Amino acid sequence: MSYNIDDSYYSLVEHEGKEFYGVRLHKEYEGVIIVYGTVSLKENMDDNTAKLKFTYLIEEASTYDTKNLESDREFNNHIGKILQHILEDSLNNRTGRIGKNVDEPEYTYIKSPLEQ
């Protein structure tokens, strides 16, 4: 499984009546739609690393079994790498936001460590 994630591995999708965007997977796990929930980052200052933790909900499993996906380590690593790409891309493009759909006023800009 490739971990050189770029925009071609996913697209953001809006679900009518839902307040959060979904992420439709392409290439690997084609057609699965997930919604990320709580996201946290735990830094380890000793070795200068960080661990990304997140929750998610599978909105559409496509041709896959939801329970199998939830327990599949490769799937969880893959969607973790996609989340990492989304966060890094948002920071690099200064579009990082936390909250609901773009139309909602409850967003907070994520400040890049380089801006602090």
FENVEN-V153832 format. One record per backbone hydrogen bond with DSSP energy under -0.5 kcal/mol. CO is the residue of the C=O (numbers start at 1). NH is the residue of the N-H. E is the energy in kcal/mol with one decimal. If there is no record, write none. Layout:
co=[CO,CO]
nh=[NH,NH]
e=[E,E]
This chain:
co=[3,6,7,9,11,13,14,15,19,22,22,23,23,24,25,26,27,29,32,33,33,34,35,38,40,41,42,43,44,44,49,50,51,51,53,55,57,57,60,61,64,65,66,67,68,69,71,72,73,74,75,76,77,78,79,80,81,82,83,84,85,86,87,88,89,90,90,91,96,98,101,105,108,109,112,112,113]
nh=[5,9,10,26,24,22,16,18,101,13,24,25,34,11,31,28,30,32,25,59,60,23,57,55,53,43,51,45,48,49,44,52,42,53,40,37,35,59,33,64,66,69,70,71,72,72,73,76,77,78,79,80,81,82,83,84,85,86,87,88,89,90,91,92,93,95,96,94,110,108,104,107,98,111,115,116,116]
e=[-1.2,-2.1,-1.1,-2.7,-3.1,-3.5,-0.6,-2.3,-1.4,-2.6,-0.5,-0.5,-2.2,-1.8,-2.6,-1.9,-0.6,-2.0,-3.1,-2.1,-1.7,-3.0,-2.1,-1.8,-2.9,-0.6,-2.6,-0.6,-0.8,-1.6,-3.3,-0.5,-2.6,-0.5,-3.1,-3.3,-2.4,-0.9,-2.6,-2.7,-0.5,-2.4,-2.6,-1.4,-0.6,-1.1,-0.7,-2.4,-2.5,-2.5,-2.7,-1.5,-2.1,-2.0,-2.2,-2.4,-2.2,-2.6,-2.6,-2.8,-2.9,-2.2,-2.3,-2.9,-2.1,-2.5,-1.2,-0.9,-1.2,-0.7,-2.2,-0.8,-0.7,-0.8,-1.8,-0.6,-0.7]
